[in-house]
């Protein structure tokens, strides 16, 4: 959901204002969010594997000075 990422206070307000005016988009986001939850956090085995892989990548980057 990269379109929901804000890099400033002004950008955040703009995103929220647009969403508040678009009930159909909010409904779509809820549906997508529920599906993602079922696929990730509600699937603990897969979630933990992906979390561990992310931690390993972070550690390797840190070890290489990135």
PQR file of N, CA, C, O and H, with PARSE charges and radii, in Angstrom:
ATOM      1  N   UNK A   1       0.821  -1.187   0.000 -0.4000 1.5000
ATOM      2  CA  UNK A   1       0.000   0.000   0.000 -0.0000 2.0000
ATOM      3  C   UNK A   1       0.866   1.253   0.000  0.5500 1.7000
ATOM      4  O   UNK A   1       0.713   2.143   0.837 -0.5500 1.4000
ATOM      5  N   UNK A   2       1.749   1.291  -0.933 -0.4000 1.5000
ATOM      6  CA  UNK A   2       2.695   2.407  -1.019 -0.0000 2.0000
ATOM      7  C   UNK A   2       2.004   3.757  -1.196  0.5500 1.7000
ATOM      8  O   UNK A   2       2.547   4.796  -0.822 -0.5500 1.4000
ATOM      9  H   UNK A   2       1.873   0.569  -1.612  0.4000 1.0000
ATOM     10  N   UNK A   3       0.812   3.730  -1.765 -0.4000 1.5000
ATOM     11  CA  UNK A   3       0.099   4.996  -1.967 -0.0000 2.0000
ATOM     12  C   UNK A   3      -0.359   5.630  -0.657  0.5500 1.7000
ATOM     13  O   UNK A   3      -0.808   6.776  -0.645 -0.5500 1.4000
ATOM     14  H   UNK A   3       0.371   2.885  -2.069  0.4000 1.0000
ATOM     15  N   UNK A   4      -0.246   4.892   0.444 -0.4000 1.5000
ATOM     16  CA  UNK A   4      -0.644   5.418   1.749 -0.0000 2.0000
ATOM     17  C   UNK A   4       0.541   5.918   2.568  0.5500 1.7000
ATOM     18  O   UNK A   4       0.360   6.390   3.690 -0.5500 1.4000
ATOM     19  H   UNK A   4       0.119   3.961   0.434  0.4000 1.0000
ATOM     20  N   UNK A   5       1.738   5.820   2.027 -0.4000 1.5000
ATOM     21  CA  UNK A   5       2.932   6.268   2.738 -0.0000 2.0000
ATOM     22  C   UNK A   5       3.106   7.774   2.533  0.5500 1.7000
ATOM     23  O   UNK A   5       3.102   8.266   1.405 -0.5500 1.4000
ATOM     24  H   UNK A   5       1.886   5.436   1.115  0.4000 1.0000
ATOM     25  N   UNK A   6       3.257   8.484   3.634 -0.4000 1.5000
ATOM     26  CA  UNK A   6       3.464   9.935   3.579 -0.0000 2.0000
ATOM     27  C   UNK A   6       4.863  10.256   4.086  0.5500 1.7000
ATOM     28  O   UNK A   6       5.358   9.627   5.021 -0.5500 1.4000
ATOM     29  H   UNK A   6       3.261   8.084   4.550  0.4000 1.0000
ATOM     30  N   UNK A   7       5.488  11.236   3.460 -0.4000 1.5000
ATOM     31  CA  UNK A   7       6.837  11.641   3.840 -0.0000 2.0000
ATOM     32  C   UNK A   7       6.873  13.009   4.516  0.5500 1.7000
ATOM     33  O   UNK A   7       7.939  13.526   4.849 -0.5500 1.4000
ATOM     34  H   UNK A   7       5.085  11.747   2.700  0.4000 1.0000
ATOM     35  N   UNK A   8       5.699  13.578   4.710 -0.4000 1.5000
ATOM     36  CA  UNK A   8       5.612  14.861   5.407 -0.0000 2.0000
ATOM     37  C   UNK A   8       4.228  14.978   6.039  0.5500 1.7000
ATOM     38  O   UNK A   8       3.306  14.238   5.693 -0.5500 1.4000
ATOM     39  H   UNK A   8       4.832  13.158   4.439  0.4000 1.0000
ATOM     40  N   UNK A   9       4.103  15.897   6.950 -0.4000 1.5000
ATOM     41  CA  UNK A   9       2.794  16.130   7.571 -0.0000 2.0000
ATOM     42  C   UNK A   9       1.761  16.536   6.531  0.5500 1.7000
ATOM     43  O   UNK A   9       0.618  16.081   6.570 -0.5500 1.4000
ATOM     44  H   UNK A   9       4.851  16.498   7.232  0.4000 1.0000
ATOM     45  N   UNK A  10       2.165  17.388   5.607 -0.4000 1.5000
ATOM     46  CA  UNK A  10       1.249  17.869   4.578 -0.0000 2.0000
ATOM     47  C   UNK A  10       0.781  16.730   3.678  0.5500 1.7000
ATOM     48  O   UNK A  10      -0.393  16.643   3.320 -0.5500 1.4000
ATOM     49  H   UNK A  10       3.094  17.758   5.575  0.4000 1.0000
ATOM     50  N   UNK A  11       1.710  15.871   3.324 -0.4000 1.5000
ATOM     51  CA  UNK A  11       1.369  14.731   2.483 -0.0000 2.0000
ATOM     52  C   UNK A  11       0.413  13.791   3.214  0.5500 1.7000
ATOM     53  O   UNK A  11      -0.518  13.255   2.612 -0.5500 1.4000
ATOM     54  H   UNK A  11       2.664  15.942   3.615  0.4000 1.0000
ATOM     55  N   UNK A  12       0.644  13.593   4.511 -0.4000 1.5000
ATOM     56  CA  UNK A  12      -0.241  12.754   5.321 -0.0000 2.0000
ATOM     57  C   UNK A  12      -1.661  13.317   5.309  0.5500 1.7000
ATOM     58  O   UNK A  12      -2.619  12.578   5.085 -0.5500 1.4000
ATOM     59  H   UNK A  12       1.399  14.028   5.000  0.4000 1.0000
ATOM     60  N   UNK A  13      -1.797  14.602   5.545 -0.4000 1.5000
ATOM     61  CA  UNK A  13      -3.109  15.244   5.568 -0.0000 2.0000
ATOM     62  C   UNK A  13      -3.785  15.092   4.203  0.5500 1.7000
ATOM     63  O   UNK A  13      -4.986  14.829   4.137 -0.5500 1.4000
ATOM     64  H   UNK A  13      -1.018  15.203   5.728  0.4000 1.0000
ATOM     65  N   UNK A  14      -3.037  15.251   3.128 -0.4000 1.5000
ATOM     66  CA  UNK A  14      -3.588  15.111   1.786 -0.0000 2.0000
ATOM     67  C   UNK A  14      -4.109  13.695   1.549  0.5500 1.7000
ATOM     68  O   UNK A  14      -5.209  13.517   1.025 -0.5500 1.4000
ATOM     69  H   UNK A  14      -2.062  15.464   3.181  0.4000 1.0000
ATOM     70  N   UNK A  15      -3.331  12.699   1.929 -0.4000 1.5000
ATOM     71  CA  UNK A  15      -3.739  11.300   1.758 -0.0000 2.0000
ATOM     72  C   UNK A  15      -5.005  11.017   2.552  0.5500 1.7000
ATOM     73  O   UNK A  15      -5.943  10.410   2.034 -0.5500 1.4000
ATOM     74  H   UNK A  15      -2.438  12.843   2.354  0.4000 1.0000
ATOM     75  N   UNK A  16      -5.034  11.450   3.796 -0.4000 1.5000
ATOM     76  CA  UNK A  16      -6.195  11.200   4.654 -0.0000 2.0000
ATOM     77  C   UNK A  16      -7.434  11.909   4.114  0.5500 1.7000
ATOM     78  O   UNK A  16      -8.525  11.339   4.125 -0.5500 1.4000
ATOM     79  H   UNK A  16      -4.273  11.943   4.216  0.4000 1.0000
ATOM     80  N   UNK A  17      -7.281  13.128   3.650 -0.4000 1.5000
ATOM     81  CA  UNK A  17      -8.425  13.880   3.114 -0.0000 2.0000
ATOM     82  C   UNK A  17      -8.994  13.179   1.874  0.5500 1.7000
ATOM     83  O   UNK A  17     -10.211  13.083   1.719 -0.5500 1.4000
ATOM     84  H   UNK A  17      -6.395  13.591   3.642  0.4000 1.0000
ATOM     85  N   UNK A  18      -8.121  12.697   1.001 -0.4000 1.5000
ATOM     86  CA  UNK A  18      -8.586  11.993  -0.194 -0.0000 2.0000
ATOM     87  C   UNK A  18      -9.310  10.703   0.180  0.5500 1.7000
ATOM     88  O   UNK A  18     -10.347  10.379  -0.399 -0.5500 1.4000
ATOM     89  H   UNK A  18      -7.132  12.775   1.126  0.4000 1.0000
ATOM     90  N   UNK A  19      -8.762   9.967   1.148 -0.4000 1.5000
ATOM     91  CA  UNK A  19      -9.424   8.741   1.582 -0.0000 2.0000
ATOM     92  C   UNK A  19     -10.774   9.022   2.225  0.5500 1.7000
ATOM     93  O   UNK A  19     -11.736   8.291   1.989 -0.5500 1.4000
ATOM     94  H   UNK A  19      -7.920  10.230   1.618  0.4000 1.0000
ATOM     95  N   UNK A  20     -10.856  10.051   3.017 -0.4000 1.5000
ATOM     96  CA  UNK A  20     -12.104  10.388   3.686 -0.0000 2.0000
ATOM     97  C   UNK A  20     -13.213  10.682   2.682  0.5500 1.7000
ATOM     98  O   UNK A  20     -14.390  10.471   2.975 -0.5500 1.4000
ATOM     99  H   UNK A  20     -10.074  10.645   3.209  0.4000 1.0000
ATOM    100  N   UNK A  21     -12.848  11.159   1.520 -0.4000 1.5000
ATOM    101  CA  UNK A  21     -13.834  11.493   0.493 -0.0000 2.0000
ATOM    102  C   UNK A  21     -14.129  10.321  -0.439  0.5500 1.7000
ATOM    103  O   UNK A  21     -14.985  10.439  -1.316 -0.5500 1.4000
ATOM    104  H   UNK A  21     -11.892  11.331   1.282  0.4000 1.0000
ATOM    105  N   UNK A  22     -13.443   9.203  -0.268 -0.4000 1.5000
ATOM    106  CA  UNK A  22     -13.586   8.075  -1.193 -0.0000 2.0000
ATOM    107  C   UNK A  22     -13.957   6.811  -0.418  0.5500 1.7000
ATOM    108  O   UNK A  22     -13.100   5.986  -0.101 -0.5500 1.4000
ATOM    109  H   UNK A  22     -12.748   9.107   0.444  0.4000 1.0000
ATOM    110  N   UNK A  23     -15.238   6.676  -0.123 -0.4000 1.5000
ATOM    111  CA  UNK A  23     -15.700   5.516   0.665 -0.0000 2.0000
ATOM    112  C   UNK A  23     -15.453   4.189  -0.055  0.5500 1.7000
ATOM    113  O   UNK A  23     -15.188   3.174   0.588 -0.5500 1.4000
ATOM    114  H   UNK A  23     -15.934   7.346  -0.381  0.4000 1.0000
ATOM    115  N   UNK A  24     -15.540   4.195  -1.371 -0.4000 1.5000
ATOM    116  CA  UNK A  24     -15.296   2.969  -2.128 -0.0000 2.0000
ATOM    117  C   UNK A  24     -13.850   2.509  -1.947  0.5500 1.7000
ATOM    118  O   UNK A  24     -13.591   1.317  -1.776 -0.5500 1.4000
ATOM    119  H   UNK A  24     -15.756   5.020  -1.894  0.4000 1.0000
ATOM    120  N   UNK A  25     -12.920   3.441  -1.985 -0.4000 1.5000
ATOM    121  CA  UNK A  25     -11.496   3.097  -1.791 -0.0000 2.0000
ATOM    122  C   UNK A  25     -11.252   2.579  -0.381  0.5500 1.7000
ATOM    123  O   UNK A  25     -10.483   1.637  -0.188 -0.5500 1.4000
ATOM    124  H   UNK A  25     -13.130   4.409  -2.124  0.4000 1.0000
ATOM    125  N   UNK A  26     -11.900   3.188   0.602 -0.4000 1.5000
ATOM    126  CA  UNK A  26     -11.752   2.712   1.979 -0.0000 2.0000
ATOM    127  C   UNK A  26     -12.241   1.272   2.090  0.5500 1.7000
ATOM    128  O   UNK A  26     -11.606   0.447   2.748 -0.5500 1.4000
ATOM    129  H   UNK A  26     -12.524   3.954   0.445  0.4000 1.0000
ATOM    130  N   UNK A  27     -13.361   0.972   1.452 -0.4000 1.5000
ATOM    131  CA  UNK A  27     -13.892  -0.391   1.468 -0.0000 2.0000
ATOM    132  C   UNK A  27     -12.911  -1.367   0.822  0.5500 1.7000
ATOM    133  O   UNK A  27     -12.692  -2.466   1.331 -0.5500 1.4000
ATOM    134  H   UNK A  27     -13.876   1.642   0.918  0.4000 1.0000
ATOM    135  N   UNK A  28     -12.323  -0.958  -0.304 -0.4000 1.5000
ATOM    136  CA  UNK A  28     -11.320  -1.799  -0.976 -0.0000 2.0000
ATOM    137  C   UNK A  28     -10.121  -2.038  -0.073  0.5500 1.7000
ATOM    138  O   UNK A  28      -9.619  -3.159   0.012 -0.5500 1.4000
ATOM    139  H   UNK A  28     -12.502  -0.066  -0.718  0.4000 1.0000
ATOM    140  N   UNK A  29      -9.660  -0.994   0.601 -0.4000 1.5000
ATOM    141  CA  UNK A  29      -8.505  -1.126   1.498 -0.0000 2.0000
ATOM    142  C   UNK A  29      -8.797  -2.088   2.643  0.5500 1.7000
ATOM    143  O   UNK A  29      -7.932  -2.867   3.042 -0.5500 1.4000
ATOM    144  H   UNK A  29     -10.068  -0.083   0.532  0.4000 1.0000
ATOM    145  N   UNK A  30     -10.010  -2.033   3.165 -0.4000 1.5000
ATOM    146  CA  UNK A  30     -10.382  -2.968   4.243 -0.0000 2.0000
ATOM    147  C   UNK A  30     -10.324  -4.402   3.754  0.5500 1.7000
ATOM    148  O   UNK A  30      -9.802  -5.280   4.441 -0.5500 1.4000
ATOM    149  H   UNK A  30     -10.713  -1.401   2.840  0.4000 1.0000
ATOM    150  N   UNK A  31     -10.859  -4.639   2.572 -0.4000 1.5000
ATOM    151  CA  UNK A  31     -10.850  -5.992   2.011 -0.0000 2.0000
ATOM    152  C   UNK A  31      -9.423  -6.478   1.798  0.5500 1.7000
ATOM    153  O   UNK A  31      -9.077  -7.595   2.182 -0.5500 1.4000
ATOM    154  H   UNK A  31     -11.284  -3.926   2.013  0.4000 1.0000
ATOM    155  N   UNK A  32      -8.606  -5.645   1.191 -0.4000 1.5000
ATOM    156  CA  UNK A  32      -7.208  -6.013   0.938 -0.0000 2.0000
ATOM    157  C   UNK A  32      -6.473  -6.251   2.259  0.5500 1.7000
ATOM    158  O   UNK A  32      -5.691  -7.195   2.375 -0.5500 1.4000
ATOM    159  H   UNK A  32      -8.887  -4.738   0.879  0.4000 1.0000
ATOM    160  N   UNK A  33      -6.721  -5.407   3.241 -0.4000 1.5000
ATOM    161  CA  UNK A  33      -6.064  -5.547   4.539 -0.0000 2.0000
ATOM    162  C   UNK A  33      -6.433  -6.864   5.206  0.5500 1.7000
ATOM    163  O   UNK A  33      -5.573  -7.546   5.763 -0.5500 1.4000
ATOM    164  H   UNK A  33      -7.356  -4.641   3.147  0.4000 1.0000
ATOM    165  N   UNK A  34      -7.696  -7.218   5.149 -0.4000 1.5000
ATOM    166  CA  UNK A  34      -8.122  -8.495   5.738 -0.0000 2.0000
ATOM    167  C   UNK A  34      -7.437  -9.668   5.057  0.5500 1.7000
ATOM    168  O   UNK A  34      -6.973 -10.595   5.720 -0.5500 1.4000
ATOM    169  H   UNK A  34      -8.395  -6.664   4.696  0.4000 1.0000
ATOM    170  N   UNK A  35      -7.376  -9.626   3.719 -0.4000 1.5000
ATOM    171  CA  UNK A  35      -6.728 -10.707   2.974 -0.0000 2.0000
ATOM    172  C   UNK A  35      -5.251 -10.804   3.338  0.5500 1.7000
ATOM    173  O   UNK A  35      -4.731 -11.902   3.536 -0.5500 1.4000
ATOM    174  H   UNK A  35      -7.753  -8.873   3.180  0.4000 1.0000
ATOM    175  N   UNK A  36      -4.583  -9.675   3.425 -0.4000 1.5000
ATOM    176  CA  UNK A  36      -3.155  -9.685   3.799 -0.0000 2.0000
ATOM    177  C   UNK A  36      -2.955 -10.222   5.206  0.5500 1.7000
ATOM    178  O   UNK A  36      -1.991 -10.942   5.468 -0.5500 1.4000
ATOM    179  H   UNK A  36      -5.006  -8.783   3.265  0.4000 1.0000
ATOM    180  N   UNK A  37      -3.854  -9.879   6.105 -0.4000 1.5000
ATOM    181  CA  UNK A  37      -3.760 -10.385   7.473 -0.0000 2.0000
ATOM    182  C   UNK A  37      -3.866 -11.906   7.483  0.5500 1.7000
ATOM    183  O   UNK A  37      -3.096 -12.583   8.164 -0.5500 1.4000
ATOM    184  H   UNK A  37      -4.636  -9.294   5.892  0.4000 1.0000
ATOM    185  N   UNK A  38      -4.825 -12.439   6.725 -0.4000 1.5000
ATOM    186  CA  UNK A  38      -4.995 -13.891   6.668 -0.0000 2.0000
ATOM    187  C   UNK A  38      -3.750 -14.569   6.103  0.5500 1.7000
ATOM    188  O   UNK A  38      -3.372 -15.656   6.538 -0.5500 1.4000
ATOM    189  H   UNK A  38      -5.451 -11.888   6.172  0.4000 1.0000
ATOM    190  N   UNK A  39      -3.122 -13.918   5.136 -0.4000 1.5000
ATOM    191  CA  UNK A  39      -1.963 -14.514   4.473 -0.0000 2.0000
ATOM    192  C   UNK A  39      -0.679 -14.377   5.285  0.5500 1.7000
ATOM    193  O   UNK A  39       0.260 -15.143   5.072 -0.5500 1.4000
ATOM    194  H   UNK A  39      -3.429 -13.035   4.782  0.4000 1.0000
ATOM    195  N   UNK A  40      -0.618 -13.437   6.193 -0.4000 1.5000
ATOM    196  CA  UNK A  40       0.637 -13.176   6.905 -0.0000 2.0000
ATOM    197  C   UNK A  40       0.504 -13.441   8.397  0.5500 1.7000
ATOM    198  O   UNK A  40       0.823 -14.533   8.867 -0.5500 1.4000
ATOM    199  H   UNK A  40      -1.381 -12.814   6.366  0.4000 1.0000
ATOM    200  N   UNK A  41       0.045 -12.474   9.121 -0.4000 1.5000
ATOM    201  CA  UNK A  41       0.010 -12.569  10.578 -0.0000 2.0000
ATOM    202  C   UNK A  41      -0.857 -13.728  11.059  0.5500 1.7000
ATOM    203  O   UNK A  41      -0.542 -14.359  12.067 -0.5500 1.4000
ATOM    204  H   UNK A  41      -0.215 -11.587   8.738  0.4000 1.0000
ATOM    205  N   UNK A  42      -1.934 -14.008  10.352 -0.4000 1.5000
ATOM    206  CA  UNK A  42      -2.812 -15.107  10.757 -0.0000 2.0000
ATOM    207  C   UNK A  42      -2.284 -16.461  10.304  0.5500 1.7000
ATOM    208  O   UNK A  42      -2.921 -17.487  10.541 -0.5500 1.4000
ATOM    209  H   UNK A  42      -2.189 -13.495   9.533  0.4000 1.0000
ATOM    210  N   UNK A  43      -1.136 -16.469   9.659 -0.4000 1.5000
ATOM    211  CA  UNK A  43      -0.441 -17.692   9.273 -0.0000 2.0000
ATOM    212  C   UNK A  43       0.914 -17.637   9.973  0.5500 1.7000
ATOM    213  O   UNK A  43       1.917 -17.258   9.369 -0.5500 1.4000
ATOM    214  H   UNK A  43      -0.619 -15.636   9.466  0.4000 1.0000
ATOM    215  N   UNK A  44       0.938 -18.024  11.269 -0.4000 1.5000
ATOM    216  CA  UNK A  44       2.143 -17.792  12.062 -0.0000 2.0000
ATOM    217  C   UNK A  44       3.412 -18.456  11.533  0.5500 1.7000
ATOM    218  O   UNK A  44       4.492 -17.877  11.646 -0.5500 1.4000
ATOM    219  H   UNK A  44       0.123 -18.332  11.760  0.4000 1.0000
ATOM    220  N   UNK A  45       3.312 -19.633  10.970 -0.4000 1.5000
ATOM    221  CA  UNK A  45       4.505 -20.296  10.447 -0.0000 2.0000
ATOM    222  C   UNK A  45       5.164 -19.489   9.350  0.5500 1.7000
ATOM    223  O   UNK A  45       6.371 -19.250   9.386 -0.5500 1.4000
ATOM    224  H   UNK A  45       2.434 -20.103  10.878  0.4000 1.0000
ATOM    225  N   UNK A  46       4.385 -19.073   8.386 -0.4000 1.5000
ATOM    226  CA  UNK A  46       4.905 -18.279   7.275 -0.0000 2.0000
ATOM    227  C   UNK A  46       5.372 -16.914   7.768  0.5500 1.7000
ATOM    228  O   UNK A  46       6.413 -16.417   7.338 -0.5500 1.4000
ATOM    229  H   UNK A  46       3.405 -19.268   8.356  0.4000 1.0000
ATOM    230  N   UNK A  47       4.610 -16.315   8.662 -0.4000 1.5000
ATOM    231  CA  UNK A  47       4.965 -14.996   9.180 -0.0000 2.0000
ATOM    232  C   UNK A  47       6.329 -15.034   9.862  0.5500 1.7000
ATOM    233  O   UNK A  47       7.166 -14.162   9.629 -0.5500 1.4000
ATOM    234  H   UNK A  47       3.764 -16.718   9.011  0.4000 1.0000
ATOM    235  N   UNK A  48       6.552 -16.026  10.692 -0.4000 1.5000
ATOM    236  CA  UNK A  48       7.824 -16.129  11.415 -0.0000 2.0000
ATOM    237  C   UNK A  48       8.977 -16.371  10.446  0.5500 1.7000
ATOM    238  O   UNK A  48      10.051 -15.792  10.611 -0.5500 1.4000
ATOM    239  H   UNK A  48       5.873 -16.735  10.882  0.4000 1.0000
ATOM    240  N   UNK A  49       8.770 -17.214   9.444 -0.4000 1.5000
ATOM    241  CA  UNK A  49       9.835 -17.461   8.462 -0.0000 2.0000
ATOM    242  C   UNK A  49      10.212 -16.171   7.735  0.5500 1.7000
ATOM    243  O   UNK A  49      11.394 -15.875   7.557 -0.5500 1.4000
ATOM    244  H   UNK A  49       7.898 -17.684   9.310  0.4000 1.0000
ATOM    245  N   UNK A  50       9.205 -15.408   7.318 -0.4000 1.5000
ATOM    246  CA  UNK A  50       9.490 -14.158   6.612 -0.0000 2.0000
ATOM    247  C   UNK A  50      10.129 -13.131   7.537  0.5500 1.7000
ATOM    248  O   UNK A  50      11.008 -12.380   7.114 -0.5500 1.4000
ATOM    249  H   UNK A  50       8.245 -15.648   7.463  0.4000 1.0000
ATOM    250  N   UNK A  51       9.700 -13.088   8.787 -0.4000 1.5000
ATOM    251  CA  UNK A  51      10.286 -12.166   9.755 -0.0000 2.0000
ATOM    252  C   UNK A  51      11.745 -12.524  10.019  0.5500 1.7000
ATOM    253  O   UNK A  51      12.599 -11.639  10.076 -0.5500 1.4000
ATOM    254  H   UNK A  51       8.986 -13.697   9.131  0.4000 1.0000
ATOM    255  N   UNK A  52      12.037 -13.808  10.180 -0.4000 1.5000
ATOM    256  CA  UNK A  52      13.414 -14.241  10.383 -0.0000 2.0000
ATOM    257  C   UNK A  52      14.283 -13.900   9.181  0.5500 1.7000
ATOM    258  O   UNK A  52      15.422 -13.464   9.346 -0.5500 1.4000
ATOM    259  H   UNK A  52      11.343 -14.527  10.133  0.4000 1.0000
ATOM    260  N   UNK A  53      13.759 -14.094   7.976 -0.4000 1.5000
ATOM    261  CA  UNK A  53      14.514 -13.770   6.767 -0.0000 2.0000
ATOM    262  C   UNK A  53      14.799 -12.266   6.704  0.5500 1.7000
ATOM    263  O   UNK A  53      15.882 -11.851   6.292 -0.5500 1.4000
ATOM    264  H   UNK A  53      12.834 -14.448   7.842  0.4000 1.0000
ATOM    265  N   UNK A  54      13.838 -11.470   7.110 -0.4000 1.5000
ATOM    266  CA  UNK A  54      14.038 -10.021   7.123 -0.0000 2.0000
ATOM    267  C   UNK A  54      15.115  -9.637   8.134  0.5500 1.7000
ATOM    268  O   UNK A  54      15.981  -8.815   7.835 -0.5500 1.4000
ATOM    269  H   UNK A  54      12.958 -11.807   7.445  0.4000 1.0000
ATOM    270  N   UNK A  55      15.066 -10.223   9.319 -0.4000 1.5000
ATOM    271  CA  UNK A  55      16.094  -9.949  10.328 -0.0000 2.0000
ATOM    272  C   UNK A  55      17.475 -10.347   9.821  0.5500 1.7000
ATOM    273  O   UNK A  55      18.448  -9.626  10.046 -0.5500 1.4000
ATOM    274  H   UNK A  55      14.363 -10.891   9.562  0.4000 1.0000
ATOM    275  N   UNK A  56      17.570 -11.485   9.140 -0.4000 1.5000
ATOM    276  CA  UNK A  56      18.860 -11.941   8.606 -0.0000 2.0000
ATOM    277  C   UNK A  56      19.388 -10.951   7.577  0.5500 1.7000
ATOM    278  O   UNK A  56      20.576 -10.629   7.579 -0.5500 1.4000
ATOM    279  H   UNK A  56      16.780 -12.070   8.958  0.4000 1.0000
ATOM    280  N   UNK A  57      18.508 -10.461   6.692 -0.4000 1.5000
ATOM    281  CA  UNK A  57      18.925  -9.476   5.694 -0.0000 2.0000
ATOM    282  C   UNK A  57      19.411  -8.199   6.369  0.5500 1.7000
ATOM    283  O   UNK A  57      20.418  -7.622   5.961 -0.5500 1.4000
ATOM    284  H   UNK A  57      17.542 -10.723   6.690  0.4000 1.0000
ATOM    285  N   UNK A  58      18.705  -7.764   7.390 -0.4000 1.5000
ATOM    286  CA  UNK A  58      19.113  -6.558   8.110 -0.0000 2.0000
ATOM    287  C   UNK A  58      20.477  -6.758   8.754  0.5500 1.7000
ATOM    288  O   UNK A  58      21.331  -5.873   8.700 -0.5500 1.4000
ATOM    289  H   UNK A  58      17.886  -8.232   7.722  0.4000 1.0000
ATOM    290  N   UNK A  59      20.678  -7.910   9.357 -0.4000 1.5000
ATOM    291  CA  UNK A  59      21.949  -8.216  10.021 -0.0000 2.0000
ATOM    292  C   UNK A  59      23.100  -8.248   8.999  0.5500 1.7000
ATOM    293  O   UNK A  59      24.172  -7.695   9.243 -0.5500 1.4000
ATOM    294  H   UNK A  59      19.984  -8.629   9.402  0.4000 1.0000
ATOM    295  N   UNK A  60      22.861  -8.902   7.857 -0.4000 1.5000
ATOM    296  CA  UNK A  60      23.891  -8.976   6.831 -0.0000 2.0000
ATOM    297  C   UNK A  60      24.242  -7.599   6.283  0.5500 1.7000
ATOM    298  O   UNK A  60      25.412  -7.300   6.044 -0.5500 1.4000
ATOM    299  H   UNK A  60      21.990  -9.351   7.659  0.4000 1.0000
ATOM    300  N   UNK A  61      23.240  -6.770   6.087 -0.4000 1.5000
ATOM    301  CA  UNK A  61      23.507  -5.396   5.633 -0.0000 2.0000
ATOM    302  C   UNK A  61      24.331  -4.634   6.675  0.5500 1.7000
ATOM    303  O   UNK A  61      25.272  -3.921   6.327 -0.5500 1.4000
ATOM    304  H   UNK A  61      22.289  -7.013   6.281  0.4000 1.0000
ATOM    305  N   UNK A  62      23.980  -4.787   7.933 -0.4000 1.5000
ATOM    306  CA  UNK A  62      24.707  -4.107   8.998 -0.0000 2.0000
ATOM    307  C   UNK A  62      26.167  -4.589   9.020  0.5500 1.7000
ATOM    308  O   UNK A  62      27.088  -3.789   9.183 -0.5500 1.4000
ATOM    309  H   UNK A  62      23.215  -5.366   8.216  0.4000 1.0000
ATOM    310  N   UNK A  63      26.362  -5.896   8.854 -0.4000 1.5000
ATOM    311  CA  UNK A  63      27.717  -6.458   8.853 -0.0000 2.0000
ATOM    312  C   UNK A  63      28.551  -5.921   7.690  0.5500 1.7000
ATOM    313  O   UNK A  63      29.772  -5.810   7.802 -0.5500 1.4000
ATOM    314  H   UNK A  63      25.614  -6.546   8.722  0.4000 1.0000
ATOM    315  N   UNK A  64      27.909  -5.594   6.594 -0.4000 1.5000
ATOM    316  CA  UNK A  64      28.602  -5.060   5.425 -0.0000 2.0000
ATOM    317  C   UNK A  64      28.660  -3.544   5.424  0.5500 1.7000
ATOM    318  O   UNK A  64      29.097  -2.941   4.444 -0.5500 1.4000
ATOM    319  H   UNK A  64      26.917  -5.684   6.503  0.4000 1.0000
ATOM    320  N   UNK A  65      28.224  -2.920   6.515 -0.4000 1.5000
ATOM    321  CA  UNK A  65      28.324  -1.483   6.639 -0.0000 2.0000
ATOM    322  C   UNK A  65      27.289  -0.713   5.850  0.5500 1.7000
ATOM    323  O   UNK A  65      27.479   0.469   5.566 -0.5500 1.4000
ATOM    324  H   UNK A  65      27.869  -3.410   7.311  0.4000 1.0000
ATOM    325  N   UNK A  66      26.221  -1.349   5.500 -0.4000 1.5000
ATOM    326  CA  UNK A  66      25.165  -0.666   4.736 -0.0000 2.0000
ATOM    327  C   UNK A  66      24.158   0.000   5.660  0.5500 1.7000
ATOM    328  O   UNK A  66      23.204   0.619   5.189 -0.5500 1.4000
ATOM    329  H   UNK A  66      26.066  -2.309   5.731  0.4000 1.0000
TER
END
